[in-house]
Amino acid sequence: MEGTPRIRISDADRERAAQRLHTAMAEGRITFAELDERLAVVYAARFAEDLHLPLADLPPEHPVAASGPPTTVPTVWQPAPPAGPAPVVLKSGMGDIKRNGAWQVPPVLEVQSTMGDVVLDLTRAVLPQQVVEVRVKLGAGTAKFILPAGATADVDGVSAGMGGVKSKVPGGPVHGRLHLVVRGKVSMGDVVVRYPYEVGRFRF
């Protein structure tokens, strides 16, 4: 008789595992080197059991009540129904992520970086929608969002372990203007939202 079929995992399952590792590093449970090694295993995983090893010595983020027997598969690997449009993912391990000029901005953007800076310049970007959501999942590094004049931003959904969250633009949305919503976690680094600096003819 054939054994139980192996269950293939989705990108969402891998991202939940990666997020658990980022949280573990922010909590001081694992080092940067361990984070990098375990993320490599997570992103190469194909089946549910492949995700057990990099998380075997970590407690679940949401412990299960002790009213019943423990489940054999951690709850973080249960498929979750999609909520809203699927994000466009920008991912980097040890390098920087940069976008500027007339680049197409999707309604939902997810930025993942283990160790590197993120710079998203929206001053000349193509924005088919007024509200843009950016989900950040950063290990070590700074995320900078440069907005066009008059744009607003909501950064209340960002948590920083050993860093800060700074917004130098108004928080309330304005009709007809870009409104940036930033959510997610930064383990060691800053999130900065600002308008471009101008020195003579140069803007940056």
PENOR-V958322 format. One record per residue. SS is DSSP state (~ for helix, > for strand, _ for the rest). OMEGA is omega as a letter, one per 40 degrees, with the letter a starting at -180 (999 if undefined). D_CENTER is the distance of its C-alpha to the mean C-alpha in Angstrom with 2 decimals. Layout:
SS_OMEGA_D_CENTER / SS_OMEGA_D_CENTER
This chain:
__a_43.09 / __i_39.63 / __i_36.83 / __a_33.89 / __i_31.68 / __a_28.37 / __i_25.41 / >_a_22.90 / __a_19.21 / __i_16.72 / ~_i_13.37 / ~_i_12.04 / ~_i_13.92 / ~_a_12.49 / ~_i_8.82 / ~_i_10.29 / ~_i_12.19 / ~_i_9.56 / ~_i_7.85 / ~_i_11.55 / ~_i_12.20 / ~_i_9.75 / ~_i_11.47 / ~_i_14.73 / ~_i_14.53 / ~_i_13.97 / __a_16.95 / __a_18.99 / __i_19.59 / __a_18.69 / __i_18.89 / ~_a_16.83 / ~_i_19.21 / ~_i_18.80 / ~_a_15.00 / ~_a_15.50 / ~_a_18.33 / ~_i_16.74 / ~_i_13.62 / ~_i_16.35 / ~_a_18.09 / ~_a_15.24 / ~_i_14.43 / ~_a_18.24 / __i_18.95 / __a_21.03 / >_a_22.45 / ~_a_21.59 / ~_i_23.75 / ~_a_21.86 / ~_a_18.99 / ~_a_21.53 / ~_a_22.31 / ~_a_19.05 / ~_a_18.78 / __a_22.55 / __i_22.99 / __i_20.12 / __i_20.82 / __i_18.90 / __a_16.55 / __a_18.97 / __i_22.42 / __i_24.85 / __a_28.10 / __a_31.11 / __a_33.28 / __a_33.15 / __i_32.79 / __i_29.40 / __a_27.72 / __i_27.68 / __a_24.16 / __a_21.30 / ~_a_20.16 / ~_a_16.46 / ~_i_17.67 / __a_19.42 / __i_18.37 / __i_16.95 / __a_18.26 / __i_16.12 / __i_15.53 / __a_16.11 / __i_15.52 / __a_13.33 / __i_10.42 / >_a_11.19 / >_i_8.85 / >_a_9.22 / >_i_9.13 / >_i_11.15 / __a_12.61 / __a_14.88 / __a_15.17 / __i_14.19 / >_a_12.60 / >_i_15.02 / >_i_16.15 / __a_19.36 / __a_22.59 / __a_23.12 / __a_19.94 / >_a_19.17 / __i_16.26 / __i_15.21 / __i_14.99 / >_a_11.35 / >_i_8.95 / >_a_5.47 / >_a_4.96 / >_i_4.90 / >_i_7.82 / >_a_10.10 / >_a_12.60 / __a_12.95 / __i_12.83 / >_i_11.22 / >_i_13.89 / >_a_13.86 / >_a_17.46 / __a_18.27 / __i_21.89 / __a_23.39 / __i_20.78 / >_a_21.97 / __i_20.77 / __a_22.39 / __a_20.93 / __a_21.10 / >_i_17.85 / >_i_14.48 / >_i_11.21 / >_i_8.01 / >_a_4.67 / >_i_2.98 / >_a_2.53 / >_i_6.08 / >_i_9.40 / >_a_12.14 / __a_12.37 / __i_12.59 / >_i_10.73 / >_i_13.66 / >_a_14.16 / >_a_17.85 / >_i_19.34 / __a_22.83 / __i_25.58 / __i_25.70 / __a_22.05 / >_a_20.42 / >_i_17.04 / >_a_15.72 / >_a_13.41 / >_a_14.67 / >_a_11.59 / >_i_9.85 / >_a_11.02 / >_a_11.90 / __i_13.75 / __a_16.00 / __a_15.46 / __i_15.69 / >_a_14.52 / >_i_17.13 / >_a_17.95 / __i_21.24 / __i_21.58 / __a_22.91 / __a_20.77 / __i_22.86 / __i_22.68 / __a_25.73 / __i_27.31 / __i_27.16 / __i_24.50 / __i_20.82 / >_a_18.64 / >_i_14.98 / >_a_12.80 / >_i_9.68 / >_i_7.80 / >_a_5.48 / >_i_6.49 / >_a_8.13 / >_a_10.72 / >_a_13.21 / __a_13.14 / __i_13.37 / >_a_11.91 / >_i_14.92 / >_a_15.96 / >_i_19.49 / >_i_22.21 / __i_23.57 / __i_26.20 / >_i_29.60 / >_a_32.24 / __i_35.24 / __a_34.28 / >_i_30.88 / >_a_27.58 / __999_24.34
